[in-house]
Each structure stands twice: as C-alpha cells, then as structure tokens.
C-alpha cells in the first residue's frame, strides 16, 4: 500500500518525470495532459493506451495495449491486460485481465486476480480473491477472500462476510451463479453453479448447483397498525 516513504520516492524532479512520460509517448502511449501524471521508472505501458490526468503508477506496473487509465486512478505493483478500462479507481498488488472494466471508485486490494471480460463497477471492493471470466460485480459490493467462477452476477449490496472477529474464511461461488441484491454470504460457504440466491438473503449454509436459496423472514403486513398506534 502507499506510504509516505514509497510514495515520495516517485515524486521526481519535474524534468525527470516529464522525461519518463515522454518516453512512454514515443513508445505509443497517449498522455494528453502530462501535468499531474506520475509514472514510476519501472512502469511499462502498451501502445495505444490512454493515461488520463491525475493518474499515478507506482512501482512495477505493467499496462497492456489499448487501455484507458484514469482520470484520478492509482495503480501500484499490478498488471493490467489489453483493452482494460480503469476509471477513477485504485489497485494494489493484483492482476487484471483483458477487456476488464473497473470503476468509477473501485478498490482492488492485494492478491486479487480478475479474469478477462469481468466488470468491477462503482463502489466495489475486492480483496484477496479470484474473479472468473465474464463475472459482473456492478456496484456497492464487497468480495473478500473469495473464489468466484465465470459469468457470475452479483446484485447490488452483496457482501461476502469473511471475518468472525478472530478468523477469516473463504467463499466459493461457482460458474453462472446469480446473487440477488443485498445478500450476505457468511463464510465459509460454497454456492454451486447456476444457483440463484433470492434478494435480501443471509446465507449460512452451502447452496447446491441449480438450487434457489431463500434466506429471509416472511413479510407480515399488520393492517391499520399506524392508526392503532396513534390511538
């Protein structure tokens, strides 16, 4: 993670910083506004990649060709594949595949691997997890210590509940599972392929493949409750 010590070593003199940026431009990167962009000497950027204002690349960062990085993004010691879009987000010590879109305001924490064609949306945090090809985690979701298969869909507000106060546990979600909005997945727990989780569920048991899991209280409407209370 960024600290004063490892950040400041990349606060190079202006001439040196611009020289690094100029070298990437000569190699085919597109940096339309170098002012405010910081790129470490170790970084590699593929041809055709656009680096937008206020982007910071710290340490050994490898970015593929045809990507769009920024604006306002920070990437540290990570690898991004070709044609990735990384918008107003942060990534640390992780690997992101080809054609992945992330952001705005995504937080990719260390030891995360995101496969090709995945979608990491706004206000999504992923930590120490493997995310399969084509999986969509679109918004307002936390995925920690998890192994997620291909083409899984996460509804808004899903949480993998990985910490019990003493230990952290892993969640496994297999291919093509559908996770409804506002689901809590209490690890350790496994969700089988093509399983459906009803919105608003709190899961404490494994879900078999192709099953529908509903883990929420039955709705009760009490007629005239407000009028009775007021009287």
KEFIKE-982779 format. One line per 5 residues: number of its first residue (from 0); for each residue x, y, z of C-alpha. Coordinates in pm, 1 decimal. Each point is the difference from the previous one (the first is absolute). Layout:
% residues N
NUM) X,Y,Z  ...
//
This chain:
% residues 231
0) 0.0,0.0,0.0  104.7,360.0,-47.4  201.2,149.9,284.7  187.7,327.0,27.9  326.4,-185.3,-55.7
5) -87.6,-190.2,-318.3  -210.9,284.0,-139.3  258.4,273.7,38.7  265.6,-190.4,-190.2  -214.7,44.3,-309.9
10) -32.3,376.5,51.3  279.4,53.7,-247.1  124.8,334.6,-122.8  -224.9,140.5,-269.2  252.8,-47.0,-279.1
15) 54.1,-366.0,88.2  -372.0,-67.6,34.9  -71.9,160.1,-337.4  284.7,-196.2,-155.9  -160.0,-326.7,114.7
20) -336.5,108.0,-137.0  158.3,106.9,-328.2  159.7,-343.4,-33.0  -339.3,-170.0,31.2  -151.3,238.0,-255.4
25) 278.0,-86.8,-246.4  -82.1,-369.4,56.7  -362.8,55.1,-93.6  -176.1,95.6,322.7  -244.3,289.5,-12.8
30) 41.2,245.9,288.1  -198.2,310.6,-97.3  69.2,197.8,319.4  332.2,-95.6,165.2  -45.0,250.7,279.8
35) -103.7,-193.8,311.8  90.6,-342.1,-142.8  260.8,-198.8,194.0  153.5,-310.9,-157.7  272.1,-199.8,171.5
40) 316.2,-82.3,-193.9  -85.4,-372.1,24.0  -341.7,33.0,-164.6  -79.0,-143.1,-343.0  -286.3,134.0,-213.0
45) -122.5,-157.3,-323.3  -54.2,182.9,-325.1  -329.7,177.3,-38.0  -68.7,16.4,372.0  -143.5,331.7,116.7
50) 120.1,133.1,334.6  -236.5,271.4,118.6  71.1,283.7,247.6  85.6,-66.6,365.5  100.1,-360.9,-64.4
55) 274.5,-142.0,223.5  189.0,-320.0,-85.2  223.1,-111.0,288.5  259.4,-277.1,-5.7  -3.1,-282.5,-252.3
60) -317.3,70.4,-194.0  -60.0,-170.2,-335.0  -287.0,132.2,-209.9  -94.3,-166.5,-327.1  -89.6,159.3,-332.0
65) -313.9,195.3,-75.9  -96.3,67.5,362.3  -152.4,310.4,153.1  144.0,84.3,342.1  -151.8,278.3,205.9
70) -80.9,268.9,58.6  89.5,3.9,370.2  126.0,-358.2,20.6  278.2,-156.4,206.7  161.3,-333.1,-89.3
75) 281.8,-154.1,202.2  205.2,-312.3,-84.2  -273.6,-146.5,-219.5  -59.8,-138.4,-348.3  -282.4,108.5,-231.9
80) -74.3,-186.2,-321.3  -85.9,139.4,-340.7  -298.4,230.6,-57.7  -78.6,39.4,370.2  -187.3,306.3,123.0
85) 99.4,118.2,346.8  -200.7,308.6,92.6  53.2,200.9,322.3  105.4,-308.5,196.0  287.1,-150.7,197.9
90) 182.2,-331.3,-38.4  274.8,-154.8,212.7  212.1,-312.4,-58.2  -254.8,-165.3,-227.4  -57.6,-130.7,-352.6
95) -273.3,123.5,-233.4  -70.6,-177.2,-328.6  -90.4,110.8,-351.3  -315.5,201.9,-68.0  -70.4,52.1,368.8
100) -185.6,314.4,101.5  41.9,139.0,350.7  -148.4,303.8,165.8  -73.8,265.9,65.3  106.7,-24.6,364.1
105) 98.8,-367.9,-0.6  258.8,-119.3,253.1  206.9,-303.5,-101.3  196.3,-111.1,304.5  308.2,-228.4,5.6
110) 4.8,-358.9,-123.8  -294.5,38.3,-233.4  -19.1,-156.2,-346.8  -273.4,119.4,-234.9  -41.9,-203.9,-318.8
115) -79.0,126.9,-348.6  -328.1,178.9,-78.8  -96.3,50.0,364.4  -179.2,309.5,121.9  88.9,165.2,331.8
120) -241.5,288.0,43.7  -36.6,311.1,210.2  71.2,-22.6,372.7  107.4,-365.8,-21.3  282.0,-131.5,219.5
125) 178.9,-327.4,-79.3  266.9,-147.9,226.7  209.9,-318.6,-17.3  -240.1,-154.0,-248.9  -13.6,-170.2,-338.4
130) -269.0,134.7,-232.8  -88.7,-213.5,-302.6  -36.0,93.1,-363.8  -305.8,206.2,-84.0  -113.7,41.9,360.0
135) -184.3,322.2,83.4  26.5,172.9,337.4  -173.2,317.1,-99.0  -42.3,219.7,306.5  12.9,46.2,377.3
140) 139.2,-344.3,76.9  283.3,-152.1,205.0  167.8,-322.7,-113.0  274.9,-111.2,236.7  190.3,-329.1,29.9
145) -209.8,-156.6,-273.9  35.8,-228.3,-301.7  -258.1,101.9,-258.3  -61.5,-187.6,-323.8  -87.8,118.7,-347.2
150) -310.2,201.5,-95.7  -116.0,51.6,357.0  -232.6,295.7,53.1  10.3,192.2,328.9  -298.1,214.0,89.0
155) 44.3,338.0,165.6  94.8,-1.6,367.2  139.4,-353.7,23.9  253.7,-76.0,273.3  218.9,-304.9,47.0
160) 15.1,-3.7,378.5  349.5,-138.1,42.9  94.9,98.0,356.9  -148.0,-127.6,326.1  208.5,223.6,224.9
165) 285.2,-248.9,32.4  48.8,-185.4,-329.0  -58.4,67.7,-368.4  -168.0,-258.3,-221.8  -43.6,-51.0,-375.3
170) -309.4,-3.9,-214.7  -28.5,-209.6,-318.1  -247.6,97.4,-271.8  -10.1,-221.8,-307.9  -69.5,87.0,-364.0
175) -316.1,185.6,-105.0  -141.1,43.1,350.3  -238.1,293.7,48.5  30.0,190.8,326.5  -301.8,218.4,80.2
180) 27.9,351.6,137.5  79.6,54.0,369.1  123.8,-353.3,57.7  230.6,-84.1,291.8  214.0,-308.2,-58.4
185) 132.3,-123.5,335.1  330.4,-177.9,-68.1  114.3,-273.0,-11.3  -266.0,-81.5,-257.2  -33.5,-135.8,-354.6
190) -256.6,92.8,-265.0  -36.1,-247.8,-285.1  -10.3,69.0,-371.9  -316.5,158.1,-141.1  -140.2,46.5,351.8
195) -232.2,293.5,69.1  2.2,198.8,322.5  -314.6,196.9,79.5  48.9,369.2,69.3  31.0,91.4,366.4
200) 128.0,-341.1,109.3  255.9,-72.9,269.8  162.7,-332.1,-81.6  149.0,-224.6,267.7  -8.9,-331.4,-188.8
205) 138.6,-122.4,-331.8  -224.9,29.6,-305.5  -13.4,-293.2,-242.1  38.8,49.5,-378.2  -317.1,117.6,-176.3
210) -175.4,60.7,334.1  -190.8,310.5,106.8  97.5,117.7,348.6  -237.1,222.5,196.6  124.2,105.4,343.1
215) -215.2,284.5,122.7  -296.2,49.6,232.9  -352.0,-21.8,-138.0  -163.2,341.1,-49.0  -283.4,82.6,237.0
220) -228.3,301.0,-57.1  -196.9,109.9,306.1  -308.5,184.3,-114.1  -75.5,336.7,158.6  311.8,-28.2,220.4
225) 70.3,375.5,-24.7  -354.6,96.5,93.3  -1.1,-237.9,296.5  337.9,132.4,118.7  -119.4,361.1,-19.4
230) -307.2,-82.2,209.3
//
